[in-house]
Amino acid sequence: MAKWVVSKFEAKGHTVSLVDPVELDLPLLDKMYKEMESPSEKLQQLQKTIKETDGYIPITLEYNHVYLQH
């Protein structure tokens, strides 16, 4: 789904960055970025990407307003 959304925006001439937490192997966070004394290089790059954007679209697994858990 995310790749489809990216393709639609790119087709309209927008520059798009896809941030995949699994692909980036991001850690689970126990505090906010601004509270971290020395964030990892991955988190620093992600913060830079987010800061330079005009907006974002979160794409998550969800069904009927909740995520599924088995």
C-alpha positions, 0 to 999 in steps of 0.5 A, a space after each residue: 500500500 505504501 509503495 502505491 501511495 508513493 507512486 501516485 505522489 511521484 506521478 504528480 511530480 512530488 518528491 517522496 521519502 518512504 520511511 519503513 521502520 522495519 527496513 531501517 531497523 529502528 529501535 522501539 523508543 522509550 522516550 522522545 527524540 528531543 529527550 535523547 542525549 545521543 540518538 543513534 545515526 539512524 534516528 538522526 537521519 530520520 529526524 533530518 528527513 522528517 524535519 525537511 518535509 512539508 508533510 507526511 502520511 502514516 500508513 499502518 495496519 488497522 481494521 475498524 479503528 484498531 490494529 489486529 493482535 493475535 
